[in-house]
Amino acid sequence: MQYCMEGSGMTVDEEFNNSLFYFFDALRVAALDKISQRNHMGGHADNAAWEIQNDLLRNILALKYFLSKYLFLKKYLSFAEMTLIEEIIKPLEDMPSDSLAFNNSALDHTAWDIIRLKASNLISQLHDVEKKNYDFLYKKSVSWDNS
Protein backbone atom coordinates (compact mmCIF):
# COMPACT_ATOMS: atom_id res chain seq x y z
CA MET A 1 0.00 0.00 0.00
CA GLN A 2 1.48 3.34 -1.04
CA TYR A 3 0.67 6.47 0.93
CA CYS A 4 0.44 9.88 -0.64
CA MET A 5 1.62 12.27 2.04
CA GLU A 6 3.21 11.50 5.34
CA GLY A 7 0.60 11.75 8.04
CA SER A 8 -2.37 12.13 5.68
CA GLY A 9 -3.45 8.56 6.35
CA MET A 10 -4.70 8.29 2.79
CA THR A 11 -3.32 5.96 0.18
CA VAL A 12 -2.39 7.22 -3.26
CA ASP A 13 -5.50 5.47 -4.57
CA GLU A 14 -7.69 7.29 -2.05
CA GLU A 15 -6.08 10.67 -2.77
CA PHE A 16 -6.50 10.18 -6.51
CA ASN A 17 -10.13 9.13 -6.17
CA ASN A 18 -10.73 12.11 -3.89
CA SER A 19 -9.32 14.41 -6.60
CA LEU A 20 -11.43 12.64 -9.21
CA PHE A 21 -14.53 13.17 -7.07
CA TYR A 22 -13.85 16.92 -6.84
CA PHE A 23 -13.18 17.08 -10.57
CA PHE A 24 -16.63 15.60 -11.24
CA ASP A 25 -18.16 18.00 -8.71
CA ALA A 26 -16.59 20.98 -10.53
CA LEU A 27 -17.61 19.53 -13.89
CA ARG A 28 -21.25 19.22 -12.79
CA VAL A 29 -21.29 22.88 -11.73
CA ALA A 30 -19.72 23.91 -15.06
CA ALA A 31 -22.44 22.03 -16.94
CA LEU A 32 -25.28 23.88 -15.16
CA ASP A 33 -27.14 26.74 -16.81
CA LYS A 34 -25.97 30.21 -15.72
CA ILE A 35 -28.82 30.78 -13.26
CA SER A 36 -28.19 27.45 -11.57
CA GLN A 37 -24.46 28.19 -11.48
CA ARG A 38 -25.10 31.49 -9.71
CA ASN A 39 -27.46 29.82 -7.26
CA HIS A 40 -24.98 27.03 -6.61
CA MET A 41 -22.21 29.50 -5.82
CA GLY A 42 -24.44 31.27 -3.28
CA GLY A 43 -22.45 33.93 -1.48
CA HIS A 44 -19.76 33.83 -4.17
CA ALA A 45 -22.11 34.64 -7.06
CA ASP A 46 -20.16 37.76 -8.05
CA ASN A 47 -17.05 35.66 -8.37
CA ALA A 48 -18.80 32.55 -9.71
CA ALA A 49 -17.22 32.57 -13.17
CA TRP A 50 -13.66 32.72 -11.83
CA GLU A 51 -14.45 30.11 -9.14
CA ILE A 52 -15.88 27.65 -11.67
CA GLN A 53 -12.92 28.08 -14.03
CA ASN A 54 -10.43 27.78 -11.17
CA ASP A 55 -12.11 24.69 -9.67
CA LEU A 56 -12.03 22.86 -12.99
CA LEU A 57 -8.45 23.76 -13.88
CA ARG A 58 -7.16 22.99 -10.37
CA ASN A 59 -8.80 19.57 -10.31
CA ILE A 60 -7.63 18.67 -13.82
CA LEU A 61 -4.07 19.60 -12.85
CA ALA A 62 -4.34 17.40 -9.76
CA LEU A 63 -5.43 14.45 -11.91
CA LYS A 64 -2.60 15.05 -14.37
CA TYR A 65 -0.10 15.25 -11.50
CA PHE A 66 -1.21 11.96 -9.99
CA LEU A 67 -1.24 10.18 -13.35
CA SER A 68 2.26 11.42 -14.20
CA LYS A 69 3.75 10.54 -10.81
CA TYR A 70 2.03 7.22 -10.12
CA LEU A 71 1.72 5.20 -13.31
CA PHE A 72 -0.38 2.50 -11.62
CA LEU A 73 -3.22 5.05 -11.34
CA LYS A 74 -3.87 4.67 -15.07
CA LYS A 75 -6.17 1.82 -14.04
CA TYR A 76 -8.59 4.54 -12.92
CA LEU A 77 -8.41 6.81 -15.92
CA SER A 78 -7.23 5.69 -19.33
CA PHE A 79 -5.12 7.80 -21.67
CA ALA A 80 -8.16 8.28 -23.91
CA GLU A 81 -10.30 9.43 -20.97
CA MET A 82 -7.64 11.87 -19.79
CA THR A 83 -7.37 13.20 -23.34
CA LEU A 84 -11.12 13.91 -23.29
CA ILE A 85 -10.70 15.79 -20.02
CA GLU A 86 -7.77 17.80 -21.37
CA GLU A 87 -9.90 19.06 -24.26
CA ILE A 88 -11.65 21.43 -21.89
CA ILE A 89 -8.40 23.02 -20.67
CA LYS A 90 -7.71 25.30 -23.65
CA PRO A 91 -11.21 26.84 -23.75
CA LEU A 92 -10.96 27.39 -19.98
CA GLU A 93 -7.55 29.03 -20.25
CA ASP A 94 -8.61 31.15 -23.24
CA MET A 95 -11.65 32.66 -21.51
CA PRO A 96 -11.93 36.40 -22.26
CA SER A 97 -11.36 38.59 -19.22
CA ASP A 98 -14.95 39.87 -19.22
CA SER A 99 -16.18 36.26 -18.98
CA LEU A 100 -14.29 35.99 -15.67
CA ALA A 101 -15.07 39.47 -14.34
CA PHE A 102 -16.01 39.96 -10.71
CA ASN A 103 -19.69 40.60 -11.35
CA ASN A 104 -22.95 38.75 -11.63
CA SER A 105 -23.09 38.95 -15.44
CA ALA A 106 -19.77 37.23 -16.26
CA LEU A 107 -21.55 33.89 -16.65
CA ASP A 108 -23.72 35.47 -19.36
CA HIS A 109 -20.71 35.64 -21.69
CA THR A 110 -20.98 33.36 -24.73
CA ALA A 111 -17.63 31.75 -23.90
CA TRP A 112 -19.43 29.95 -21.08
CA ASP A 113 -21.77 28.26 -23.57
CA ILE A 114 -18.78 26.28 -24.93
CA ILE A 115 -17.68 25.32 -21.41
CA ARG A 116 -21.20 24.24 -20.42
CA LEU A 117 -21.50 22.08 -23.54
CA LYS A 118 -18.05 20.51 -23.12
CA ALA A 119 -18.71 19.85 -19.42
CA SER A 120 -22.06 18.26 -20.17
CA ASN A 121 -20.51 16.05 -22.86
CA LEU A 122 -17.69 15.02 -20.53
CA ILE A 123 -20.17 13.97 -17.85
CA SER A 124 -21.85 11.69 -20.39
CA GLN A 125 -18.58 10.35 -21.80
CA LEU A 126 -17.10 9.65 -18.37
CA HIS A 127 -20.24 8.21 -16.78
CA ASP A 128 -18.62 4.84 -16.08
CA VAL A 129 -15.54 6.47 -14.53
CA GLU A 130 -17.74 8.59 -12.28
CA LYS A 131 -19.74 5.56 -11.18
CA LYS A 132 -16.58 3.61 -10.33
CA ASN A 133 -15.25 6.64 -8.47
CA TYR A 134 -18.46 6.83 -6.43
CA ASP A 135 -18.29 3.10 -5.72
CA PHE A 136 -14.66 3.38 -4.62
CA LEU A 137 -15.38 6.25 -2.24
CA TYR A 138 -18.73 5.17 -0.84
CA LYS A 139 -19.05 1.43 -1.34
CA LYS A 140 -15.36 0.59 -1.00
CA SER A 141 -15.83 -2.08 -3.61
CA VAL A 142 -14.97 -1.45 -7.20
CA SER A 143 -13.23 -3.12 -10.08
CA TRP A 144 -11.11 -0.62 -11.99
CA ASP A 145 -10.34 -2.56 -15.11
CA ASN A 146 -9.78 -0.46 -18.23
CA SER A 147 -9.02 -3.39 -20.48
Backbone as a printed PyTorch tensor [residue, N CA C, xyz], in Angstrom:
tensor([[[  0.8510,  -1.1740,   0.0000],
         [  0.0000,   0.0000,   0.0000],
         [  0.8980,   1.2380,   0.0000]],

        [[  0.6630,   2.1380,  -0.9130],
         [  1.4800,   3.3380,  -1.0450],
         [  0.6940,   4.5420,  -0.5310]],

        [[  1.3290,   5.3050,   0.3670],
         [  0.6730,   6.4740,   0.9320],
         [  1.1170,   7.7330,   0.2130]],

        [[  0.2020,   8.6680,   0.1410],
         [  0.4380,   9.8790,  -0.6400],
         [  1.3120,  10.8760,   0.1100]],

        [[  0.8730,  11.3030,   1.2600],
         [  1.6220,  12.2710,   2.0420],
         [  1.7960,  11.7300,   3.4470]],

        [[  2.9580,  11.9620,   3.9940],
         [  3.2080,  11.4950,   5.3440],
         [  2.1930,  12.1160,   6.2890]],

        [[  1.5550,  11.2700,   7.0630],
         [  0.5970,  11.7500,   8.0410],
         [ -0.8100,  11.9710,   7.5210]],

        [[ -1.0160,  11.8980,   6.1980],
         [ -2.3700,  12.1330,   5.6790],
         [ -3.2720,  10.9420,   5.9770]],

        [[ -2.6630,   9.7640,   6.0870],
         [ -3.4500,   8.5600,   6.3510],
         [ -4.1860,   8.0460,   5.1350]],

        [[ -4.0200,   8.7070,   4.0050],
         [ -4.6990,   8.2860,   2.7870],
         [ -3.7020,   7.6330,   1.8330]],

        [[ -4.1590,   6.5880,   1.1940],
         [ -3.3230,   5.9570,   0.1830],
         [ -3.3390,   6.8050,  -1.0810]],

        [[ -2.4180,   6.5280,  -1.9760],
         [ -2.3930,   7.2250,  -3.2560],
         [ -3.7110,   6.9950,  -3.9880]],

        [[ -4.2200,   5.7750,  -3.9310],
         [ -5.5020,   5.4660,  -4.5700],
         [ -6.6260,   6.3330,  -4.0020]],

        [[ -6.6450,   6.4800,  -2.6870],
         [ -7.6880,   7.2900,  -2.0490],
         [ -7.5420,   8.7640,  -2.4130]],

        [[ -6.3110,   9.2640,  -2.3920],
         [ -6.0810,  10.6670,  -2.7670],
         [ -6.5060,  10.9240,  -4.2090]],

        [[ -6.1310,  10.0080,  -5.1140],
         [ -6.4990,  10.1760,  -6.5150],
         [ -8.0170,  10.1640,  -6.6710]],

        [[ -8.6820,   9.2040,  -6.0500],
         [-10.1340,   9.1280,  -6.1700],
         [-10.8120,  10.3210,  -5.5270]],

        [[-10.2170,  10.8870,  -4.4890],
         [-10.7310,  12.1120,  -3.8910],
         [-10.6340,  13.2610,  -4.8930]],

        [[ -9.4930,  13.3740,  -5.5660],
         [ -9.3230,  14.4130,  -6.5990],
         [-10.2970,  14.2010,  -7.7520]],

        [[-10.4920,  12.9560,  -8.1310],
         [-11.4290,  12.6390,  -9.2130],
         [-12.8500,  13.0360,  -8.8230]],

        [[-13.2200,  12.7790,  -7.5660],
         [-14.5330,  13.1720,  -7.0650],
         [-14.7300,  14.6780,  -7.1900]],

        [[-13.7290,  15.4630,  -6.7760],
         [-13.8550,  16.9210,  -6.8390],
         [-13.8110,  17.4420,  -8.2690]],

        [[-13.1280,  16.7220,  -9.1550],
         [-13.1810,  17.0830, -10.5710],
         [-14.6160,  16.9410, -11.0810]],

        [[-15.2530,  15.8020, -10.7810],
         [-16.6260,  15.6040, -11.2400],
         [-17.5760,  16.6170, -10.6100]],

        [[-17.3390,  16.9810,  -9.3640],
         [-18.1580,  17.9990,  -8.7080],
         [-18.0430,  19.3300,  -9.4610]],

        [[-16.8170,  19.7260,  -9.7790],
         [-16.5920,  20.9760, -10.5270],
         [-17.1880,  20.8960, -11.9290]],

        [[-17.0730,  19.7290, -12.5440],
         [-17.6120,  19.5310, -13.8920],
         [-19.1330,  19.6670, -13.8960]],

        [[-19.7800,  19.1240, -12.8800],
         [-21.2450,  19.2230, -12.7860],
         [-21.6900,  20.6800, -12.6520]],

        [[-20.9620,  21.4550, -11.8820],
         [-21.2900,  22.8830, -11.7310],
         [-21.0870,  23.5930, -13.0680]],

        [[-19.9950,  23.2740, -13.7620],
         [-19.7170,  23.9120, -15.0560],
         [-20.7810,  23.5850, -16.0920]],

        [[-21.4220,  22.4440, -15.9700],
         [-22.4440,  22.0280, -16.9370],
         [-23.8100,  22.6670, -16.6690]],

        [[-23.9970,  23.2630, -15.5010],
         [-25.2820,  23.8770, -15.1590],
         [-25.5520,  25.1120, -16.0190]],

        [[-26.8160,  25.4800, -16.1410],
         [-27.1380,  26.7410, -16.8060],
         [-26.6780,  27.8900, -15.8950]],

        [[-26.5660,  29.0880, -16.4560],
         [-25.9740,  30.2070, -15.7190],
         [-26.7390,  30.5740, -14.4430]],

        [[-28.0350,  30.4600, -14.4660],
         [-28.8180,  30.7840, -13.2610],
         [-28.5350,  29.7570, -12.1670]],

        [[-28.4980,  28.4980, -12.5430],
         [-28.1930,  27.4490, -11.5710],
         [-26.7610,  27.5680, -11.0530]],

        [[-25.8460,  27.9860, -11.9270],
         [-24.4640,  28.1910, -11.4850],
         [-24.4060,  29.2860, -10.4240]],

        [[-25.0920,  30.3890, -10.6870],
         [-25.1020,  31.4900,  -9.7130],
         [-25.7100,  31.0290,  -8.3920]],

        [[-26.8110,  30.3120,  -8.4700],
         [-27.4620,  29.8190,  -7.2580],
         [-26.5560,  28.8550,  -6.4990]],

        [[-25.8720,  28.0000,  -7.2390],
         [-24.9790,  27.0270,  -6.6050],
         [-23.8380,  27.7180,  -5.8700]],

        [[-23.3410,  28.8030,  -6.4200],
         [-22.2100,  29.5040,  -5.8200],
         [-22.6330,  30.3460,  -4.6110]],

        [[-23.9210,  30.5750,  -4.4600],
         [-24.4360,  31.2680,  -3.2830],
         [-23.7700,  32.5990,  -3.0220]],

        [[-23.0820,  32.6880,  -1.8970],
         [-22.4490,  33.9330,  -1.4810],
         [-21.3020,  34.3710,  -2.3750]],

        [[-20.8580,  33.4930,  -3.2740],
         [-19.7580,  33.8290,  -4.1700],
         [-20.2560,  34.1040,  -5.5900]],

        [[-21.5260,  34.4710,  -5.7240],
         [-22.1140,  34.6370,  -7.0590],
         [-21.3860,  35.6780,  -7.8990]],

        [[-20.8870,  36.7440,  -7.2810],
         [-20.1630,  37.7610,  -8.0500],
         [-18.8530,  37.2130,  -8.6090]],

        [[-18.3140,  36.2220,  -7.9630],
         [-17.0480,  35.6580,  -8.3720],
         [-17.2390,  34.2500,  -8.9580]],

        [[-18.4660,  33.9040,  -9.2820],
         [-18.8000,  32.5450,  -9.7090],
         [-18.0200,  32.1020, -10.9430]],

        [[-17.8950,  32.9570, -11.9250],
         [-17.2230,  32.5660, -13.1660],
         [-15.7680,  32.1780, -12.8950]],

        [[-15.0640,  33.0170, -12.1550],
         [-13.6630,  32.7160, -11.8310],
         [-13.5690,  31.4460, -10.9880]],

        [[-14.4560,  31.2920, -10.0080],
         [-14.4490,  30.1080,  -9.1350],
         [-14.6570,  28.8220,  -9.9440]],

        [[-15.5930,  28.8450, -10.8590],
         [-15.8810,  27.6500, -11.6740],
         [-14.6730,  27.3100, -12.5410]],

        [[-14.1060,  28.3170, -13.2010],
         [-12.9240,  28.0800, -14.0300],
         [-11.7740,  27.5340, -13.1750]],

        [[-11.5180,  28.1710, -12.0520],
         [-10.4270,  27.7760, -11.1720],
         [-10.6220,  26.3570, -10.6210]],

        [[-11.8230,  26.0370, -10.1990],
         [-12.1060,  24.6940,  -9.6660],
         [-11.8260,  23.6160, -10.7070]],

        [[-12.2710,  23.8550, -11.9320],
         [-12.0340,  22.8630, -12.9890],
         [-10.5500,  22.7110, -13.3010]],

        [[ -9.8740,  23.8270, -13.5260],
         [ -8.4550,  23.7600, -13.8770],
         [ -7.6270,  23.1360, -12.7540]],

        [[ -7.9030,  23.5150, -11.5230],
         [ -7.1580,  22.9900, -10.3730],
         [ -7.3280,  21.4780, -10.2530]],

        [[ -8.5370,  21.0090, -10.4350],
         [ -8.7970,  19.5720, -10.3140],
         [ -8.2210,  18.7790, -11.4850]],

        [[ -8.2520,  19.3440, -12.6730],
         [ -7.6340,  18.6740, -13.8190],
         [ -6.1240,  18.5750, -13.6100]],

        [[ -5.5150,  19.6330, -13.1160],
         [ -4.0740,  19.6040, -12.8470],
         [ -3.7280,  18.5660, -11.7880]],

        [[ -4.5720,  18.4200, -10.7920],
         [ -4.3380,  17.4010,  -9.7610],
         [ -4.3740,  16.0050, -10.3820]],

        [[ -5.3460,  15.7520, -11.2380],
         [ -5.4330,  14.4470, -11.9050],
         [ -4.1940,  14.1920, -12.7540]],

        [[ -3.7860,  15.1950, -13.5170],
         [ -2.5970,  15.0520, -14.3660],
         [ -1.3530,  14.7790, -13.5180]],

        [[ -1.2360,  15.4580, -12.3990],
         [ -0.1020,  15.2520, -11.5040],
         [ -0.0600,  13.7990, -11.0230]],

        [[ -1.1640,  13.3360, -10.4990],
         [ -1.2090,  11.9640,  -9.9870],
         [ -0.8770,  10.9540, -11.0840]],

        [[ -1.4640,  11.1390, -12.2580],
         [ -1.2350,  10.1850, -13.3480],
         [  0.2060,  10.2060, -13.8380]],

        [[  0.8650,  11.3540, -13.7580],
         [  2.2560,  11.4210, -14.2040],
         [  3.2160,  10.8580, -13.1550]],

        [[  2.8670,  10.9860, -11.8990],
         [  3.7500,  10.5430, -10.8150],
         [  3.5610,   9.0680, -10.4650]],

        [[  2.3490,   8.5920, -10.5210],
         [  2.0350,   7.2240, -10.1220],
         [  1.3950,   6.5020, -11.3050]],

        [[  2.2030,   5.8320, -12.0830],
         [  1.7200,   5.2010, -13.3110],
         [  0.6290,   4.1700, -13.0610]],

        [[  0.6370,   3.5170, -11.8950],
         [ -0.3840,   2.5040, -11.6190],
         [ -1.7920,   3.0950, -11.5370]],

        [[ -1.9000,   4.4080, -11.4090],
         [ -3.2210,   5.0480, -11.3420],
         [ -3.9370,   5.0550, -12.6890]],

        [[ -3.2320,   4.7070, -13.7450],
         [ -3.8710,   4.6670, -15.0660],
         [ -5.0010,   3.6330, -15.1070]],

        [[ -5.0510,   2.7650, -14.1100],
         [ -6.1670,   1.8180, -14.0370],
         [ -7.4810,   2.5490, -13.7550]],

        [[ -7.3930,   3.7630, -13.2190],
         [ -8.5860,   4.5400, -12.9150],
         [ -9.0440,   5.4090, -14.0750]],

        [[ -8.0970,   5.8690, -14.8550],
         [ -8.4050,   6.8080, -15.9210],
         [ -7.4760,   6.5060, -17.0890]],

        [[ -8.0410,   6.0650, -18.1760],
         [ -7.2290,   5.6900, -19.3310],
         [ -6.6550,   6.9370, -20.0120]],

        [[ -5.6940,   6.7140, -20.8790],
         [ -5.1170,   7.8000, -21.6660],
         [ -6.2080,   8.4940, -22.4820]],

        [[ -7.0810,   7.7130, -23.0910],
         [ -8.1620,   8.2780, -23.9130],
         [ -9.1120,   9.1290, -23.0680]],

        [[ -9.4120,   8.6660, -21.8570],
         [-10.3030,   9.4280, -20.9700],
         [ -9.6390,  10.7230, -20.5080]],

        [[ -8.3490,  10.6610, -20.2070],
         [ -7.6400,  11.8720, -19.7880],
         [ -7.5420,  12.8480, -20.9510]],

        [[ -7.4000,  12.3390, -22.1540],
         [ -7.3720,  13.2040, -23.3390],
         [ -8.7040,  13.9430, -23.4880]],

        [[ -9.8090,  13.2580, -23.2460],
         [-11.1240,  13.9070, -23.2860],
         [-11.1900,  15.0480, -22.2670]],

        [[-10.6960,  14.7780, -21.0750],
         [-10.7010,  15.7950, -20.0230],
         [ -9.8430,  16.9900, -20.4240]],

        [[ -8.6870,  16.7150, -21.0000],
         [ -7.7670,  17.7960, -21.3680],
         [ -8.3280,  18.7060, -22.4560]],

        [[ -9.3130,  18.2330, -23.2050],
         [ -9.8980,  19.0580, -24.2640],
         [-10.6370,  20.2790, -23.7350]],

        [[-10.9580,  20.2750, -22.4540],
         [-11.6550,  21.4350, -21.8880],
         [-10.6650,  22.4700, -21.3510]],

        [[ -9.3870,  22.1030, -21.2470],
         [ -8.3980,  23.0210, -20.6730],
         [ -8.2190,  24.2790, -21.5140]],

        [[ -7.9840,  24.1310, -22.8000],
         [ -7.7100,  25.2990, -23.6540],
         [ -8.8760,  26.2980, -23.6310]],

        [[-10.1190,  25.8580, -23.8340],
         [-11.2130,  26.8390, -23.7460],
         [-11.2920,  27.5170, -22.3700]],

        [[-10.9490,  26.7850, -21.3160],
         [-10.9630,  27.3880, -19.9830],
         [ -9.8520,  28.4290, -19.8360]],

        [[ -8.6790,  28.1020, -20.3520],
         [ -7.5520,  29.0260, -20.2490],
         [ -7.7090,  30.2360, -21.1690]],

        [[ -8.4410,  30.0740, -22.2580],
         [ -8.6090,  31.1530, -23.2390],
         [ -9.8490,  32.0100, -22.9890]],

        [[-10.4440,  31.8790, -21.8100],
         [-11.6520,  32.6580, -21.5130],
         [-11.3260,  34.1510, -21.5620]],

        [[-12.1390,  34.9390, -22.2490],
         [-11.9300,  36.3970, -22.2630],
         [-12.0640,  36.9650, -20.8430]],

        [[-11.3600,  38.0260, -20.5830],
         [-11.3580,  38.5920, -19.2240],
         [-12.7560,  38.9900, -18.7500]],

        [[-13.6000,  39.4770, -19.6590],
         [-14.9450,  39.8660, -19.2230],
         [-15.8270,  38.6600, -18.9000]],

        [[-15.4300,  37.4710, -19.3320],
         [-16.1830,  36.2620, -18.9800],
         [-15.7960,  35.7590, -17.5860]],

        [[-14.7570,  36.3680, -17.0070],
         [-14.2880,  35.9940, -15.6680],
         [-14.3510,  37.1770, -14.7060]],

        [[-15.0040,  38.2420, -15.1400],
         [-15.0710,  39.4660, -14.3400],
         [-15.7560,  39.2030, -13.0000]],

        [[-15.4350,  40.0530, -12.0510],
         [-16.0130,  39.9590, -10.7140],
         [-17.3610,  40.6880, -10.6960]],

        [[-18.3350,  40.0530, -11.3490],
         [-19.6890,  40.6020, -11.3470],
         [-20.6690,  39.4760, -11.6740]],

        [[-21.9080,  39.7640, -11.4880],
         [-22.9480,  38.7460, -11.6310],
         [-23.2730,  38.4150, -13.0830]],

        [[-22.7520,  39.1960, -14.0320],
         [-23.0870,  38.9470, -15.4370],
         [-21.9850,  38.2070, -16.1990]],

        [[-20.8680,  37.9090, -15.5600],
         [-19.7660,  37.2350, -16.2560],
         [-20.2110,  35.8910, -16.8540]],

        [[-21.0770,  35.1910, -16.1530],
         [-21.5540,  33.8860, -16.6460],
         [-22.4910,  34.0150, -17.8470]],

        [[-22.8920,  35.2430, -18.1800],
         [-23.7240,  35.4700, -19.3620],
         [-22.8950,  35.4640, -20.6520]],

        [[-21.5900,  35.5710, -20.5250],
         [-20.7090,  35.6380, -21.6880],
         [-20.8450,  34.3610, -22.5210]],

        [[-20.8090,  34.5150, -23.8300],
         [-20.9850,  33.3610, -24.7290],
         [-19.8710,  32.3230, -24.6010]],

        [[-18.7160,  32.7150, -24.0940],
         [-17.6280,  31.7530, -23.9000],
         [-18.0490,  30.6410, -22.9360]],

        [[-18.9600,  30.9620, -22.0290],
         [-19.4350,  29.9470, -21.0820],
         [-20.3190,  28.9030, -21.7410]],

        [[-20.9430,  29.2490, -22.8620],
         [-21.7660,  28.2650, -23.5720],
         [-20.9180,  27.0760, -24.0230]],

        [[-19.7010,  27.3460, -24.4870],
         [-18.7840,  26.2840, -24.9280],
         [-18.3910,  25.4120, -23.7380]],

        [[-18.0900,  26.0560, -22.6170],
         [-17.6810,  25.3200, -21.4110],
         [-18.8310,  24.4500, -20.9120]],

        [[-20.0360,  25.0170, -20.8800],
         [-21.1950,  24.2360, -20.4240],
         [-21.4180,  23.0090, -21.3060]],

        [[-21.3110,  23.1850, -22.6120],
         [-21.5000,  22.0770, -23.5370],
         [-20.4110,  21.0230, -23.3630]],

        [[-19.1580,  21.4490, -23.2910],
         [-18.0500,  20.5130, -23.1150],
         [-18.1800,  19.7720, -21.7830]],

        [[-18.5460,  20.4800, -20.7380],
         [-18.7070,  19.8490, -19.4190],
         [-19.8350,  18.8240, -19.4560]],

        [[-20.9330,  19.1780, -20.0630],
         [-22.0640,  18.2550, -20.1750],
         [-21.6780,  16.9980, -20.9620]],

        [[-20.9600,  17.2030, -22.0580],
         [-20.5090,  16.0540, -22.8650],
         [-19.5430,  15.1720, -22.0850]],

        [[-18.6490,  15.7900, -21.3310],
         [-17.6950,  15.0200, -20.5310],
         [-18.3970,  14.1690, -19.4850]],

        [[-19.4070,  14.7280, -18.8560],
         [-20.1740,  13.9710, -17.8540],
         [-20.7530,  12.7150, -18.4930]],

        [[-21.2870,  12.8520, -19.6830],
         [-21.8480,  11.6890, -20.3910],
         [-20.7590,  10.7020, -20.7830]],

        [[-19.6530,  11.2200, -21.3190],
         [-18.5840,  10.3500, -21.7990],
         [-17.8630,   9.6250, -20.6690]],

        [[-17.8260,  10.2310, -19.5010],
         [-17.0990,   9.6520, -18.3700],
         [-18.0290,   9.0670, -17.3120]],

        [[-19.2390,   8.7440, -17.7160],
         [-20.2350,   8.2120, -16.7780],
         [-19.7190,   6.9840, -16.0210]],

        [[-19.1040,   6.0620, -16.7300],
         [-18.6160,   4.8410, -16.0850],
         [-17.4900,   5.1390, -15.0920]],

        [[-16.6270,   6.0730, -15.4430],
         [-15.5380,   6.4650, -14.5340],
         [-16.1240,   7.0900, -13.2710]],

        [[-17.1190,   7.9460, -13.4380],
         [-17.7410,   8.5900, -12.2810],
         [-18.4240,   7.5710, -11.3860]],

        [[-19.0800,   6.5950, -11.9790],
         [-19.7450,   5.5600, -11.1800],
         [-18.7180,   4.7520, -10.3890]],

        [[-17.6290,   4.3730, -11.0360],
         [-16.5830,   3.6140, -10.3350],
         [-15.9560,   4.4560,  -9.2200]],

        [[-15.7960,   5.7400,  -9.4820],
         [-15.2540,   6.6380,  -8.4660],
         [-16.1760,   6.6900,  -7.2570]],

        [[-17.4640,   6.8190,  -7.5060],
         [-18.4570,   6.8260,  -6.4250],
         [-18.3930,   5.5140,  -5.6490]],

        [[-18.3520,   4.4030,  -6.3720],
         [-18.2890,   3.1030,  -5.7190],
         [-17.0310,   2.9650,  -4.8630]],

        [[-15.9090,   3.4410,  -5.3770],
         [-14.6550,   3.3780,  -4.6240],
         [-14.7780,   4.1670,  -3.3260]],

        [[-15.3180,   5.3730,  -3.4060],
         [-15.3780,   6.2460,  -2.2370],
         [-16.4600,   5.8600,  -1.2380]],

        [[-17.5870,   5.3770,  -1.7270],
         [-18.7260,   5.1660,  -0.8360],
         [-19.0700,   3.7080,  -0.5890]],

        [[-18.7400,   2.8420,  -1.5180],
         [-19.0520,   1.4270,  -1.3370],
         [-17.8090,   0.6200,  -1.0130]],

        [[-16.6520,   1.2310,  -1.2410],
         [-15.3600,   0.5940,  -0.9970],
         [-15.2210,  -0.7410,  -1.7190]],

        [[-15.9730,  -0.8720,  -2.7890],
         [-15.8310,  -2.0770,  -3.6060],
         [-15.9810,  -1.6680,  -5.0680]],

        [[-14.9260,  -1.8500,  -5.7960],
         [-14.9670,  -1.4530,  -7.1990],
         [-13.9020,  -2.2210,  -7.9580]],

        [[-14.2160,  -2.4950,  -9.1900],
         [-13.2320,  -3.1160, -10.0830],
         [-12.8460,  -2.0870, -11.1200]],

        [[-11.6120,  -1.5980, -11.0470],
         [-11.1060,  -0.6170, -11.9930],
         [-10.3130,  -1.3490, -13.0600]],

        [[-11.0110,  -1.8510, -14.0290],
         [-10.3350,  -2.5590, -15.1090],
         [-10.6260,  -1.8360, -16.4090]],

        [[ -9.6100,  -1.2080, -16.9790],
         [ -9.7800,  -0.4550, -18.2310],
         [ -9.4450,  -1.2800, -19.4620]],

        [[ -9.3770,  -2.5810, -19.3130],
         [ -9.0170,  -3.3930, -20.4790],
         [-10.1880,  -3.6210, -21.3940]]])
